[in-house]
Amino acid sequence: MSKSFFISDVHLGLQGDQEEEIKIKRLESLAEIVRSEGSALYMAGDILDYWMEFRHVIPKNFNSFLCLLRDLVKHDIHVHYFAGNHDFYLGNFFRKELGVQTWYGMQEIVIGGKKFIITHGDGLDKSDIGYRLFVKLVRNRFNLSLLSNFQPDLAIAIMRKFSRMSRKHGSQDMHGESDFLLRYAEVLAGEKDFDYFVCGHSHVQCRKALSNNAQSEYINLGSWINGTYPYGVFDKGVFSLQELC
């Protein structure tokens, strides 16, 4: 069981009941595949549309998803969660209670002898001062501690508001983000050696060889909010993009 699996931008909690139920069923299907064929699951951000961590309360909307993660860990699957601009701050719950490794920002990880650079994709544009200030606001420990002491329904409503503030609307914005991420990967490939740059964020699935380094590829995993359910698989040195039916 040597396969590694990758997903991004599921945005659980964003859509209506029917769409959310379908996404959970697809996650269950993927979890079954990972358990039977895989050794690791890499979640490249925005799996949740918002997350608020309390001392004594677990938001019930994500219970099915959290149980899936715990079950994967119990089956010796290494689960990695890269925080996106909607996950905000993952806190201690994922690490201590579920056994999920959490990451922030861009990370270099060797998988099967290949060097991966994995990131959600947000925050790479250093000129976006507004977004950088927004991240400092929502990941500030004092603000998080203050929110966690609110009445849970009120705190979650505030996090949903933050989620809407973080979302960019319109396909033009998304394609602009996608172009920026591809350009970023091109520049990075000229500075260091890697095999795969894997991200999400723009919701635009893409796979492209990078011109600055013939061995490097840019892979955007796409999203689960438009009726498709894409995922990546790395097996025996080869990366492929697939889709759940």
Secondary structure, 3 states (H helix, E strand, C coil): CCEEEEECCCCECCCCHHHHHHHHHHHHHHHHHHHHHEEEEEECCCCECCCCCCCCCCCHHHHHHHHHHHHHHHCCCEEEEECCCCCCCCCCHHHHHHCCEEECCCEEEEECCEEEEECCCCCCCCCCHHHHHHHHHHCCHHHHHHHHCCCHHHHHHHHHHHHHHHCCCCHHHHHHHHHHHHHHHHHHHHHCCCCEEEECCCCCCEEEECCCCCCCEEEECCCCCCCCCEEEEEECCEEEEEECC
